[in-house]
């Protein structure tokens, strides 16, 4: 748990790697496979046990004695799944992080099409590490109560698929996603030897992933916190000068996400330092014998280079969020359906604020149009004003004069 602005936060991450087709998004697969290899090996054993239970369940279909369903801590959760199944998986992880990865984000867009709001809520709560509850009246239905939802999700897909996954821009889901872009390879020459992980790189990833679970607890990183506050203040001043409310709003969660990502890099650096100095077995032994060793080394890992990496990460996250979502966020916040924050004192409207009361005793159609726009906004058109005036005539509020204008009735 990392202290960010005085609040303890987990290192959960929801990320989306966006790129056009054939842009190399699938290149992350071998990295994920290496990183999660130990967890996946355990999961395969658990899934074999579940398959065995299913076979016994089918064989005992008509028998009185039924095999008891096992509650196994599968941590790599497929997104080609239902809300209930994922909730049940997340409840069985024994307090450890669950992980989901898909090279095709449309898996989510299609499978969760009717319940994408449930998916959004689950991911928002996992980002915050907050409590997640799901109840149903049926005895056979899934009922879960998770004190702290720990779930990391990585999605890869095209920008088009991104908009199918994130289709609400005012509920906070968008600001919790770290979006990355693949480099533009449209005119790049074809490589004879595409980049792959070397055996040494794969082994080092395996070793670091093996050591990381030994680091548990809370930590305060004063230099990283100061760097985050400095970045937030810089963006605040820049956006205030430009009256850029969208960018200013984005900076809050970008700062938290960037601190989490930088802390993860520092933890990996600590593991690498221990491995280089003591070897994998020696590093594991030292971490077990000295539970606070990782905290001491993590404080030393706050080097100028790592703190510079924070700026790069934060600027990149902010830039990508605005690149993909700025227009959509602005449209959502200016929509008449959104009840946003109004600066200043609350508005007190009386009868004199109505369109009718704002008009002169005798007025033209154009004047009625102007006052309608002033009260109701730019969405007003000629047809709506004509219908309004027609209703006023029916109610005896106005009469039309010979010159085509309108006169209010006392």
Steps between C-alpha positions, in 0.01 A plus 500: 500500500639837394427824683375752242392842633457350846273218381604134480453366148571166339702462181205379293509601136240502223673554168409509132756468220351668194626467147386444144485148363843339440664763724670249730252493790543123524867549585401527866389134509845345566567760773172418674564128462844533661378732774206279596658159436507392868141608559387338175666171596301494826183597314541210258510263797185657647319490166587130464339445842190689385482293181522186712213628718289569191555146373392360837203738505380378160551136602298554820225698328215279622660385826406617847859558601646792306871594496569826682607786275858610581577866572838533331712821492530543123665841452532534122140573407380496142282792393301275267280437800185605684468754781408227749792273409754782521357615835530145633858469373594830662352386832715185501845657451579484873574872520753494216492700179304358208612572147320519166656552160344497155672576168156589359301761692191411296480190721376738770288712266316194366481273807405782738285690252185484713687545830788733416391721791564206738844458345565872544393493866720198577804660339440832676480323835811295422693820419403637840547165676161554660239252622300303244173322579265300283188338637211298359195336658554162337705247698675388181583855386839659560528698824835665570635743760854621431660740750756633251455429130848438356481456123744615232370514143691549174310547174642528150301622202431765242382851595161401362480212748613736778188711446284188518653407837496857640170657398425714805719804563354641822501198736876497570578179308694679227724684748598171667635346177866541404500521121811435292548524123707272282750683274378581150647231274295586190807574286757302698705243305426135569744355750670175401539407868209631709600588857456215748601451861845351547545213744682734739216755492239230554695353793539841662125568469427161658739570787363846577139375481597225744642747756230768488238307707749495790463879532188571702393797710470877484763748389541878485724635222556870583695588184247333269214672685674837467554434129132419456389815680741707292357353178139557611573864584674556165200363309263703719672826413523414129133404477381799702678741264330329205167437679535134406260329742521159331880479530486638853250233606706219344811587700364366830487130416787519252721603793389198707537255209845634412615466863378140504683419176822668614483315833466171307812586299685576823393167650631321192826694535527385862454138388759540223752652743456211745530238223818658363655514846382171656353288220136389491518260796705745708260785422202286600668398825587860592145622432357224722749558780470881493132596437585875495794470261290582195378825660858613569608423144186657354577830672847490342343424159354854489786609275487804267468262204195327650341833591555620142319186387199618704473817289523298178229258615266771631536718190441198277187392689357851489582546132339169399189559710444835328592359157230234516235653725514882508219564249282227647551625856417857401182387322398291801554779752319761289203270441171616649468153655806558719450681830849632551663726752392865479754748629389783724175528692202284413265638239162625617247514220167680526212562263689792340763255374253326267516555123156660505586754772830594330323607180372853435119563493528479120768280347607331178572135425876576496480654847318191629773289342776703670342477846435124455868444422601715799287289738512151347832496317624459144295185437190714437385506136231682300251214529511495881443879514208477254341228713552709815330804342217278373442373854503857633232602248283201595528596869419864429842623616572677169323606180659542159476849347448586133870571444592147615619599846359385832339697783471384857153487655446652844 
